Amino acid sequence: MEIVGSVPPEPGAAPPRGQAAYEGVWRFAAPALDSSVPRARHAVRDLLAHQRVPAPDDLVQNLLLIVSELVTNAVRHAALLSPEIAVEVSIGPDWVRVAVEDNHPYRPKALAADQGRTGGRGLLLVQTIAEETGGVYDVQHTASGGKVVWVALPLAAARAALTATSLPPIR
């Protein structure tokens, strides 16, 4: 998976004044193929590690699961009209947002849990993770007629929890 753009433009470059070194926006393009699912997940994992995003492991694992589900949905349901998909990762001081864009106009909906089905609950899982972590999930149409499915998870609360657990106990 290849980075098509990033802010800050160079790894190791000084961030703009008042911005944390890990903040920025990165966009990856990939073919709408099954092989892009693990590639997208690994690219996001590597980006978070490279940028040294102060996120506990459970937040990272939630983000990687979300990326897997969203890219899988784009590959399975949009590939006919969208031979390429885009994955965007935006990292701010208080949140991490992952978005998957394709050129298919259909706006997906989370299916209710059905014990008889073996699949089809990916968006329900994504919504549940977003709700349980205090995040936000949405689907928006693009100007070109496609859609962007995105999730933003809070980083500040996760960072505060990480800091609290790393401090020595008060005696």
Phi, psi and omega in degrees: 000137186246134176288127179263345177187152177207157174227121359293153187295330183241132174301135180086352179291149180294132178288160176302154182306133179083002182249138178290151183300333182275350183287149176158183179228129179232143182230132179243140175249144180209153174291152180281070181232155178305324182295343179284341181296302179293329179296318178294316180300314180294322179297318179292316178302313181294322178297313180300319179291315182298321180279353181056048179293127182283074183235134177291162184303322182294325176293316179298315180297321176298316179298318181293323175295318178298315178301314179301314182294315183291319179291320177302315179299317180296318180294316184285324190249347185239354188302326181300319180261353184220085181292347177228143176240164177232139175243127179240134176242122177242129181237120177248185182292335186237002186203162171232129182240130173243138181223143176237126183244138173218173184261014179271133185283344184296129178266110184290154176232144178290133177274149176291153178298131180224111185299336182281345182263144179263354180210188175088008182248018182300314180291329175297318177298315179299313179299318181297315178299315180300313181296315184291336181260003181080020181267188183227142178232140176201164174233130180229147175279149177263165179297333181275000178098358177270207180213160173233125174254125186221156177222134174242127178247142182291133178261326184299314180295319179294319180294320179295319178295320179296316180294318181297322181282343181266354179277147176291152180295150177277132182250000000 
